[in-house]
Amino acid sequence: MIVIDGTLKQRLAGWLLAAVGLLGTFLLIEAYTSAQRAAGRAYDSQLQAASLTIAEAVQWQDGEPIVEIPAAALQILATDHQERVFYTLLNAAGQQITGNLNRAMAKSLGDAFSTNPMWKFAQNRGVRIRLYGRELRSAGWESSEPVQIWVGHTMSGREALAKELFLGTLTRFLAMVALTALLSILAIRMALQPVRRLRRTLLQRKANDVSPVGAQVPGELYELVETLNVLFERQRQGRNTLLRFTADASHQLKTPLAGLQSVSELALLSNKPEDWRQALQTVHDSSERTSRLAGQLLSLARLRHGTGEIHARLNLTDLLRETVMEWAERDTAQNHDLGLAVMPDSPLVISGEPWSLREMIGNLIDNALLYTPAGSEITLGLKQSAGLITLSIQDSGSGVSNALLERLHQPFERGGRQDTAGSGLGLAIVDSIAQAHNATLQMRSEPSQGLWIGVQFPVLSSTQQHSQSEQT
């Protein structure tokens, strides 16, 4: 089931928006503080210039400083926002000589003053003001006592200037964000163009086209296209295997059917009852082999195309013992020495499907009965070692050559033998069942020692055993 979890456009746009938003927040904070600093520097320079103008207007008379605030100083501090201007002149003792600051504030300024210029924010009659103070020494005059000059004004002008500067920056920033958003949309569309081109390429392919995808894609899509090509290669191999299997199955079914037709035609041409009886016996035997072949084909198809998961927890020791005892009672096993090796004392537990494992063991036994001469020994056993459980079967037949050993698990492979009634599907079914159980099929054959076949199952971990116990 395919669940749509947003789109790449939305994700890219979301991440870009988050990045722009985060970066934009820092930029706006920096723009606001920069506007405050710029406005403060501009108005502070006005206070400095006004204090210099006032200092030049200070004169001494009878040992006392006298100052008349020049119009130039007031013009320097005059702005469009009509700030209130404050000033004061303090003598060396910190006493106010002249000015419009209240005496309490003037006294506090005199007590805190030093020889270096000072900047100060203060509250004057409920209004926040910015003050600048400096010391003026009257060297060369009749008095050398220092004089303190304080100049200040309200904050409305600098606040208005800071706001104006910030709004200008904000306007430019929003314009840049809008332009960035437009360009990002275009960039995302262009960046996703290879994805749409790849989608069109795949949609235009025919249903039976499993050739590799040839497309010019960016590096980020290379692994996706490679994965698709691997999938197409698997589909091609699966289709070829299916076609070969279908052709082989058709051939295997056609041969006995053709024999049935020939036998029946010959019986129809004869008027002797004994010929009819012999023909019926031949038809019966051939139909029995054909039915067995059809059953094996169905089993192989069910195993290779099944999708069910294996969750059953079973005792392989009991399953093997029951299956061997069942086959030992059949007529086909009466001419062979079919039995079990020494079985382990403790149960050997695996995860599997009982019916398919019975089918696997049955095919191993049937394969040994068909391809070994009468009187041969066929022994099945179980052994656990190194985290693996090995189910094995050993016969005392003539065995097979090493050249044929690797092909025995392929469908319709009889190990070069055409003198048996086998279909060549037994070990193919065993291999399919082993793969479905994450097991490994192994075979070996040595001269005069027959054929040994083993299926190695992984031992269940304690976690898997606990999980399957809960599911059970």
C-alpha positions in Angstrom: 0.0 0.0 0.0 1.4 3.4 -1.0 0.9 6.2 1.5 1.5 9.7 0.2 3.6 11.6 2.8 3.7 15.1 1.5 5.7 16.1 -1.6 9.3 16.9 -2.3 8.3 20.4 -3.2 6.6 20.9 0.1 9.6 19.5 2.0 12.1 21.6 0.1 10.0 24.7 0.5 9.5 24.0 4.2 13.2 23.5 4.8 14.0 26.7 2.8 11.3 28.6 4.6 12.7 27.4 8.0 16.3 28.3 7.0 15.2 31.7 5.7 13.1 32.4 8.7 15.8 31.5 11.2 18.5 33.5 9.3 16.0 36.3 8.7 15.3 36.5 12.5 19.0 36.9 13.2 19.3 39.5 10.4 16.3 41.5 11.7 17.7 41.5 15.2 21.0 42.6 13.9 19.3 45.3 11.8 17.3 46.6 14.7 20.4 46.8 17.0 22.4 48.4 14.2 19.7 51.0 13.6 19.7 51.7 17.4 23.5 52.1 17.4 23.5 54.3 14.2 20.8 56.6 15.6 22.6 56.8 18.9 25.9 57.7 17.3 24.2 60.3 15.2 22.5 62.0 18.1 25.5 61.6 20.4 27.6 63.4 17.9 25.1 66.3 18.1 25.4 66.4 21.8 29.2 66.5 21.5 29.1 69.3 19.0 26.6 71.2 21.1 28.8 70.8 24.2 31.9 72.1 22.3 29.8 75.1 21.1 28.7 75.9 24.7 32.3 75.4 26.0 33.5 78.1 23.5 30.9 80.5 24.9 32.0 80.2 28.5 33.7 83.4 29.8 35.0 84.3 33.3 34.1 87.4 35.2 35.2 88.1 38.7 36.5 84.5 39.0 33.1 83.1 38.1 32.1 81.4 34.8 29.5 83.0 32.8 27.8 81.5 29.8 25.2 82.5 27.4 23.9 79.5 25.4 24.6 80.4 21.8 21.9 79.9 19.2 24.3 77.6 17.2 24.2 75.1 20.1 20.4 75.0 20.1 20.4 74.8 16.3 22.6 71.7 16.5 20.1 70.0 18.8 17.1 71.1 16.9 15.4 68.3 14.9 12.1 67.7 13.3 10.9 65.8 16.3 11.2 68.9 18.7 13.1 67.2 21.5 13.3 68.9 24.7 16.9 70.2 25.3 18.6 70.1 28.7 21.8 71.6 29.8 23.7 72.6 33.0 27.0 74.2 34.0 28.6 73.1 37.2 31.5 74.6 39.0 34.4 72.6 40.6 32.4 72.1 43.7 29.6 70.5 41.7 27.2 73.4 42.2 24.9 74.4 39.4 25.8 77.7 37.9 23.2 77.8 35.2 20.9 75.4 33.3 17.4 73.9 33.1 18.1 70.6 34.9 16.6 70.3 38.4 19.1 70.8 41.2 18.8 67.2 42.5 19.9 65.8 39.1 22.5 68.4 38.7 24.0 67.5 42.1 24.0 63.8 41.3 25.8 64.5 38.0 28.4 66.5 39.8 29.0 63.8 42.4 29.4 61.1 39.7 31.5 63.2 37.3 35.2 62.3 36.4 37.8 64.0 34.3 36.8 61.9 31.3 33.8 62.6 29.1 30.7 60.7 30.2 27.5 59.4 28.6 24.5 58.8 30.8 20.8 57.9 30.5 18.6 59.5 33.2 15.0 60.3 34.1 14.1 64.0 34.3 10.6 64.8 35.4 9.4 61.4 34.2 11.0 61.7 30.8 14.0 59.5 29.7 16.9 61.7 28.5 20.4 61.1 27.1 23.1 63.3 28.7 26.7 64.0 27.7 29.1 65.6 30.1 32.6 66.9 29.7 35.1 68.9 31.8 36.3 72.4 30.7 39.5 73.7 32.1 40.1 77.5 32.0 43.8 77.4 31.5 45.3 80.8 30.8 42.4 82.7 32.4 42.3 84.4 35.7 40.9 81.2 37.2 41.9 77.6 36.5 39.1 75.8 38.2 37.4 73.2 36.0 33.8 73.6 34.9 31.5 70.7 34.1 29.2 71.1 31.0 26.3 68.7 30.6 24.1 68.6 27.5 21.1 66.3 26.9 17.9 65.9 25.1 14.9 63.5 25.0 14.9 60.2 23.1 12.1 60.8 20.6 14.4 61.9 17.8 16.9 59.0 18.1 14.0 56.6 18.5 12.3 57.9 15.4 15.6 57.7 13.4 16.2 54.2 14.6 12.7 53.2 13.6 13.2 54.8 10.2 16.5 53.0 9.6 15.0 49.7 10.7 11.9 50.1 8.6 14.0 50.8 5.6 16.1 47.6 6.3 12.9 45.6 6.9 11.4 46.8 3.6 14.5 45.7 1.7 14.6 42.4 3.6 10.9 41.6 2.8 11.5 42.4 -0.9 14.5 40.1 -0.9 12.5 37.4 0.8 9.7 37.7 -1.8 12.3 37.6 -4.6 14.0 34.6 -2.9 10.7 32.8 -2.6 10.0 33.3 -6.3 13.5 32.2 -7.3 13.2 29.2 -4.9 10.0 28.0 -6.5 11.6 28.2 -9.9 14.8 26.5 -8.6 12.7 23.7 -7.0 10.8 23.1 -10.2 14.0 23.0 -12.2 15.7 20.8 -9.6 12.8 18.3 -9.7 12.7 18.2 -13.5 14.9 15.1 -13.7 12.4 13.3 -11.4 9.5 14.1 -13.7 11.6 13.2 -16.7 12.4 9.8 -15.1 8.7 9.3 -14.3 7.7 9.9 -17.9 10.4 7.5 -19.1 9.1 4.7 -16.8 5.5 5.4 -17.8 6.3 5.1 -21.5 7.9 1.6 -21.0 5.9 -1.4 -22.1 4.7 -4.0 -19.5 7.1 -6.6 -20.8 10.1 -4.2 -21.1 12.6 -5.2 -18.4 15.7 -3.7 -20.1 17.9 -1.4 -18.0 16.8 2.2 -17.7 19.0 4.5 -19.8 18.6 8.1 -18.6 20.6 11.2 -17.8 20.0 11.9 -14.1 21.8 13.8 -11.3 23.9 12.0 -8.8 21.1 12.0 -6.2 19.0 9.8 -8.5 21.8 7.5 -9.6 21.2 5.0 -6.8 17.4 5.0 -7.5 18.0 4.3 -11.2 20.5 1.6 -10.3 18.0 0.0 -7.9 15.4 0.0 -10.6 17.8 -1.6 -13.0 18.6 -4.3 -10.5 14.9 -4.9 -10.0 14.4 -5.1 -13.8 17.3 -7.5 -14.0 15.7 -9.7 -11.3 12.3 -9.5 -13.2 14.1 -10.5 -16.4 15.8 -13.5 -14.7 12.5 -14.4 -13.1 10.6 -14.2 -16.4 13.3 -16.3 -18.2 13.2 -18.8 -15.4 9.4 -19.0 -15.6 9.6 -19.4 -19.4 12.1 -22.2 -19.1 10.1 -23.8 -16.3 6.9 -23.6 -18.4 8.7 -25.0 -21.5 10.2 -27.8 -19.4 6.9 -28.5 -17.6 5.1 -28.6 -21.0 7.7 -31.0 -22.3 7.5 -33.2 -19.3 3.7 -33.3 -19.4 3.6 -33.8 -23.2 5.8 -36.9 -23.1 3.5 -39.1 -21.0 0.4 -37.7 -22.7 1.9 -38.7 -26.1 2.6 -42.1 -24.7 -1.0 -42.4 -23.4 -2.3 -41.5 -26.8 -0.1 -44.1 -28.5 -1.0 -46.8 -26.1 -4.7 -46.0 -26.4 -4.5 -46.0 -30.3 -2.8 -49.3 -30.4 -5.4 -50.8 -27.9 -8.2 -49.5 -30.1 -6.7 -51.3 -33.1 -6.6 -54.6 -31.3 -9.5 -57.0 -30.6 -7.7 -59.0 -27.9 -8.8 -58.4 -24.3 -5.3 -59.1 -23.1 -4.0 -56.2 -25.2 -6.7 -54.0 -23.7 -5.7 -55.0 -20.2 -2.0 -54.3 -20.8 -2.9 -50.9 -22.4 -5.1 -50.0 -19.4 -2.3 -51.0 -17.0 0.1 -48.8 -19.0 -2.4 -45.9 -19.0 -2.8 -46.3 -15.2 0.9 -46.3 -14.5 1.5 -43.3 -16.8 -1.4 -41.3 -15.4 -0.1 -42.0 -11.9 3.3 -40.6 -12.9 1.7 -37.7 -14.6 -0.5 -36.9 -11.6 2.6 -37.1 -9.4 4.4 -34.7 -11.8 1.5 -32.3 -11.8 1.4 -32.4 -8.0 5.1 -31.6 -7.8 4.7 -28.8 -10.3 2.0 -27.2 -8.2 4.0 -27.6 -5.0 7.0 -26.0 -6.6 4.9 -23.1 -8.0 3.3 -22.6 -4.5 6.7 -22.5 -2.8 8.4 -20.2 -5.3 5.5 -17.7 -5.5 4.2 -17.8 -2.0 4.2 -14.6 0.1 3.2 -15.9 3.5 5.7 -15.4 6.4 6.9 -18.3 8.5 6.1 -17.8 12.2 5.3 -21.4 13.5 7.7 -22.7 16.2 8.1 -26.4 15.8 10.2 -29.3 17.0 12.1 -30.6 14.0 13.1 -33.8 15.8 9.5 -35.0 16.2 8.6 -33.8 12.6 11.5 -35.8 11.1 10.7 -38.9 13.1 6.9 -38.9 12.2 7.6 -38.3 8.5 10.2 -41.1 8.2 7.9 -43.5 10.0 5.1 -42.6 7.6 7.3 -43.2 4.5 8.7 -46.5 6.0 5.2 -48.0 5.8 4.7 -47.2 2.1 5.1 -49.8 -0.6 7.7 -47.8 -2.4 10.1 -48.1 0.6 9.7 -51.8 1.2 12.8 -52.7 -1.0 15.0 -50.2 0.8 16.5 -50.0 4.3 15.0 -46.6 5.3 15.7 -45.5 8.8 16.9 -42.8 11.3 20.3 -42.2 12.7 20.8 -41.6 16.4 18.6 -38.6 17.2 19.5 -35.8 19.7 18.2 -36.1 23.2 16.9 -32.5 23.4 14.3 -31.1 21.0 15.7 -29.0 18.1 13.3 -26.1 17.6 13.2 -24.0 14.4 10.7 -21.5 12.9 8.9 -23.0 9.9 5.8 -24.3 8.2 5.0 -27.9 9.1 3.4 -28.8 5.8 6.3 -27.5 3.7 8.9 -29.2 5.9 7.0 -32.5 5.6 7.0 -31.9 1.8 10.8 -31.3 1.9 11.6 -34.4 3.9 9.2 -36.4 1.7 10.9 -35.3 -1.4 14.4 -36.1 0.0 13.2 -39.6 0.8 11.4 -40.1 -2.5 14.4 -38.8 -4.4 16.6 -41.4 -2.6 14.1 -44.2 -3.2 13.9 -43.4 -6.9 17.6 -43.0 -7.7 19.1 -45.8 -5.6 18.9 -49.6 -6.4 16.8 -51.9 -4.3 18.4 -52.9 -1.0 20.2 -49.6 -0.6 20.4 -48.0 2.8 18.8 -44.6 3.3 19.5 -42.8 6.6 18.2 -39.5 7.9 19.5 -37.6 10.8 19.7 -34.4 12.8 22.7 -32.6 14.3 23.2 -29.2 15.9 26.6 -27.5 15.9 27.9 -23.9 15.6 24.5 -22.3 15.7 23.1 -24.5 12.9 20.7 -27.4 12.8 21.5 -29.8 10.0 18.9 -32.2 8.6 20.7 -34.8 6.5 20.0 -37.8 4.3 22.6 -40.3 3.2 22.1 -43.1 0.8 24.4 -46.0 -0.2 23.8 -45.6 -4.0 26.3 -45.0 -6.7 26.2 -41.2 -6.2 26.7 -38.5 -8.9 29.7 -36.9 -10.5 30.9 -33.5 -9.3 30.0 -31.9 -12.6 26.3 -32.9 -12.1 26.3 -32.2 -8.4 25.9 -28.4 -8.7 22.8 -28.8 -11.1 20.8 -31.3 -9.1 18.7 -28.7 -7.4 17.5 -27.3 -10.8 14.1 -28.3 -12.1 13.9 -31.4 -14.3 17.5 -32.3 -13.5 17.9 -36.1 -13.0 21.7 -36.3 -12.6 22.1 -37.8 -16.0 19.7 -40.7 -15.2 16.9 -41.5 -17.6 16.2 -45.0 -16.3 13.9 -43.9 -13.5 10.4 -42.6 -13.1 11.5 -39.4 -11.4 10.6 -36.0 -12.8 13.7 -34.1 -11.6 11.6 -31.8 -9.4 12.3 -33.3 -6.0 15.5 -31.4 -5.1 14.2 -28.2 -6.7 11.3 -28.4 -4.3 13.7 -29.1 -1.4 15.8 -26.0 -2.4 12.8 -23.8 -2.6 11.6 -24.9 0.9 15.1 -24.4 2.3 15.3 -20.8 0.9 11.8 -20.0 2.3 13.2 -21.1 5.8 16.5 -19.1 5.4 18.2 -22.5 5.3 21.1 -23.7 3.1 21.0 -26.7 0.8 24.3 -28.6 0.7 25.2 -31.8 -1.3 28.3 -34.0 -1.6 29.0 -37.3 -3.3 32.0 -39.5 -3.1 32.7 -42.7 -5.1 31.1 -45.8 -3.6 29.6 -43.8 -0.7 26.4 -42.5 -2.3 24.9 -39.1 -2.1 24.7 -36.9 1.0 22.3 -34.0 1.2 22.0 -31.6 4.1 19.7 -28.7 4.9 21.1 -26.3 7.5 18.6 -24.3 9.5 19.6 -21.3 11.7 19.0 -21.9 15.4 16.4 -19.6 17.0 17.8 -16.9 19.2 16.2 -16.4 22.7 14.6 -13.2 21.5 13.0 -15.0 18.5 11.8 -17.8 20.7 10.2 -15.3 23.2 8.6 -13.3 20.3 7.1 -16.4 18.7 5.9 -17.7 22.1 4.0 -14.4 22.5 2.5 -14.7 19.0 1.5 -18.3 19.7 
